[in-house]
């Protein structure tokens, strides 16, 4: 018996000696973004079933410096390099570099040695940094001139292109001074470009734009500056459609006013925001007074932007807000409607019943607003019979949001292998439905009794060993529990009792309804970790791109983290990312939240599906005469996606009947911001008749809670647009 054992050992050693060693790395350079992390792949192949850990050695080398060594299951790391020990024992020696700097660019060597056999391969790393762009105006010695400075900061590599535009046309080079890129201490570059503006030549709606192109950008960054003509009258502009904000996030209520800012006397300007009968905010004589959760940028207000920021939104904030601007006794007021929404969270859990052959699966949908929601159960991709499902009515919570519970009855004896139940939730705030699944385990009545006895014996020993370790850890935790302070929670890992560490758990990224031209906030809840040293990084995959890049403020994306300590001494935080929603910038984009913590060997990640952006249309109507034929025309502007239902109807016998078809096909055109315009018309064959007739155009679109309806009255051959305040003569045009 002993002889057979040693023959078997010699056979294993022979297999180990014959194992071939191969190391594989990418043939092309890897690219990483400054201040984020990157993986340098290195895969080696060997007969792992027979591998002797003491014979394996892995090293990563950069220049003349050893970054990391893994020998005899022991890992030694220098600086910002990490490696997964378990993965290395299975042939994956991939290196993680975090908090990248420009100086990290270069060639890295992956060195693997086994039983004296050495293999090395080089991986080239390219580091990049995206620019931030800011445009500001500065006075000159002339009253008729100002300078617009476009400051481009923090980019790498050095090559960058800066172009100025005025009203969509490239500015003459003689009016622009662009310096050379300047190297900063962190290795990135800055550059400044200045545009000279003659104020007396500025016209209404004149706009200057600085466009920046760089290898890190999928699309150029464009920062614009509205130029105001001298002697302009006071005008206030707000969105014609409601603004949408997500509960617990912030929203901007736009209000832009135009004035002769070069001659403005600050003491003559007054801005107020009013909600119901309550004044939320006052800005008078450069002094800002705010009540509650309202904010306004004073400098922006002095330049015609009285946009209101409301943060920590609640359902009760929904309603109509009034932007009131007064200058030299001239008062203008406009209303902005705010709709508040809240995305649901979904959790599926199982509960026993009085029968051993049944369980209940509960799908709890919480925190949504408005009330309308759809919950559907699936089994292996097929909709479950309604007789097996009980769904309650939405319940209003104290914060104004709704909860709903749906229960699925499962017969355990009918569960098969790979059986899966899935709860799907649809809500207006969701671009795509939320799907939470639950793997059902079949009852196995034909277990081998011998196997069960063996497993039971092993389990007893394992439980005894684990309990001994758990008891020791429990004693350590009990001993130190009352002494944990915030200072200890932020203490470096090497100074912290390892028994106190807890790894973080990440929830799914909550994505609100994304409306073009608004601000939205992505939220990811991270909980149950200790100590509090948590690093959060947001990345995004731009539309059409294939890799994730770190977000930056130059992309109009701002990340925030709010942390709170729980009763059990662990920490929970909300990682949020504010984005300015646009069709070109966000539609089909993806976002990733990545966290690093001392308790983790590698980062945790959660990512969104492809985002879906919508844009609400603006509908105008007019009439035109062409070749003695009169047409009514609806112009639908700024819509996305472009699929919409447009219906013309007219009165007949005191009721509306739909036109069978409009005169010709709808004409579509794409705007520079990615939205679309649609022109739809119908012919009025009795335009000269004195008989009174009404026409109506109805526009339905997925971005609209209710259809947009425009009603036209023809009376004595004259067309009028009917509004809540009466009627006005309809605009006439000769365009086709």
Secondary structure, DSSP 4 states (H G I P E B T S, - for coil): -HHHHHHHHHHHHHHHHH---EEE--SSPEEEETTS-EEE--EEE--GGG--GGGEEEEEEETTEEEEEEETTEEEE-SSEE--HHHHTTTB-PEEE-S--GGG-EEEEEEEEETTEEEEEEEEEEEEB--EEEEEEEE-SSTTEEEEEEEEEEEBSS--EEEEEETTEEPPGGGEEE---EE-TTS-EEEEEEEEEEGGG--TTEEEEEEEE-TT-SS-EEEEEEE--TTPPPEEE--SS-EEEETTS-EEE--EEE--GGG--GGGEEEEEEETTEEEEEEETTEEEE-SSEE--HHHHTTTB--EEE-S--GGG-EEEEEEEEETTEEEEEEEEEEEEB--EEEEEEEE-SSTTEEEEEEEEEEEBSS--EEEEEETTEEPPGGGEEE---EE-TTS-EEEEEEEEEEGGG--TT-EEEEEEE-TT-SS-EEEEEE---------HHHHHHHHHHHHHHHHHHHHHHHHHHHHHHHHHTT--HHHHTS-GGGS-GGG-B--EEPPPB---EETTSEEEEEEEEEEEBSS-EEEEEEEE-TT-SS-EE--GGGTEEEEEEEEE-TTS-EEEEEEEEEE--HHHHTT-EEEEEEEETT-SS-EEEE-----EEB--EEEEEEEEETTEEEEEEEEEEEBSS--EEEEEEEETTEEEE-SS-SSPPEEEE-TTS-EEEEEEEE-TTTT--S-EEEEEEEE-TT-SS-EEEEEEEETTEEEEEETTEEEEPPEE---
